[in-house]
Amino acid sequence: MMAGAALAEGPEGGPELGFFEGRYEVVGRGPDGGLVEDPVRLVVEGEALRAEGCAGPAGRLAWGRVHESWRLKGDILGWEVRCTYAVDAGNYPQLLCAGPDAVRLMAWPEPEFGGPLTCP
């Protein structure tokens, strides 16, 4: 993150989007029940997070209200999702996402969280 860069703040005292910027391994289940395991890098772009994947653009997430709570909403790897987040012991974010058709994804921070996207 560049010094002085303006970041969109999270709602109601939540973390700013820059907190989520980094490299993740996305694992879970797609709508067909198949295994998903893809590296993704989230980058702040305006008031949203742009997802970059090994095959190119991989989606976009932004804060949105879902019932009484705020979640990151948008799409990842071509699937509509709503994501909550947790923080691990090292203070890195983990995204827990669900979508229609039984899509379930977890974005786990990679060891080189701030590094560039590396593809297999």
N, C-alpha and C positions, 0 to 999 in steps of 0.2 A: 504494500500500500504506500502510495506517495505521500510525503508530508504535505499537509495543507489541502489534500483532496477532500472535496465535500462528499459526505456519505449520507444516504437516506437513513433516518433514524427509525427504529422499531416503534410500534405503537404502544401507548400506555406504559412507558418505561422499559419496554423490551429491548433486546440488543439491536444495534444498528446493523444494516445489511453487511457491512464490512467484516463483522464477526464471522460470517459464514463463508467468506471468500477463501477458497483453497481447493485442494485436490482431494477427491473422495473415491472410494471403491463402492459402486452401487451394486448391491446384491438383493436378490428377492425373487419374486414370481411375477411373470407377465400375465396378460389376459388369457393366454392359452394354457396357463399352468406351467409353462417352461421356465427353466432357471435363467435368471438374469445375473450377469456378472460383468460389469463394464466400468472402466475408469471415467470419471467426469471431473472437470474443473469448473467451479462456480466463480464468476467474476462480477463485481458490481458494475451495473450499467444503468445510470440514472437512478430511478426509484425501484429497481428490480435486480435480480441476479440472473445473469445469462449463463447457461450451461454450455460448456464446450466438451464434446466427446471425440473419440478417436475417428469417427466417421464424419465429423463436422459439427454443425450446430446441434445441440441436444436438448434445447428447451429454455424455459424462462420461469422464474418463481418471483412472486411479489407478496407482500403482506396483504391479507384479506381477512375479514371477519367471517367466522364459521360459528353460527349460533352465538354463544356467549364468549368465545375465545378468539384470539388472533392466531392465524396459521399462515404458513407460506403456501400459496396456491399457484398453480400453473401447470406446466407439463415438463416431464423428464423423460428422455429417450422415446418421445412420441406418445406418451401416455399422460392423460390428465391425472393430477395428484393434488392432495392436500397433505401438508407435512407439519408435524409437530417437531420439536427438537428436544434433545437432552444434551448434557455436557458431561464429558468423561473426566476422569481424575486429573488429566493434564490440561483441563479447561478448553478442550477442543469440541466443536459441535458435532453431534450425530443427528441426522435427519431421519425421521420415521414417517414414511409416506404410504398413503393408501389411495386407491382410485377405483373407478367403476370396473366391473368385470373381474373382481377379485385381485386386482393389481396390488401387490404389497412390496414395498422397496425400503431398504435401509441404506443410507449413504454414510459410510464409515470413513473417518478421516485417515488419509494415508500418512505414513511416517514422515514423508517430505511434504507436509501439508502446504507450505508456501511455495513449493517448487513448481516447475512447469508440468504440464500433462505429459505422461509417458505412456505410449501405447505398445501393446504386445506385438 
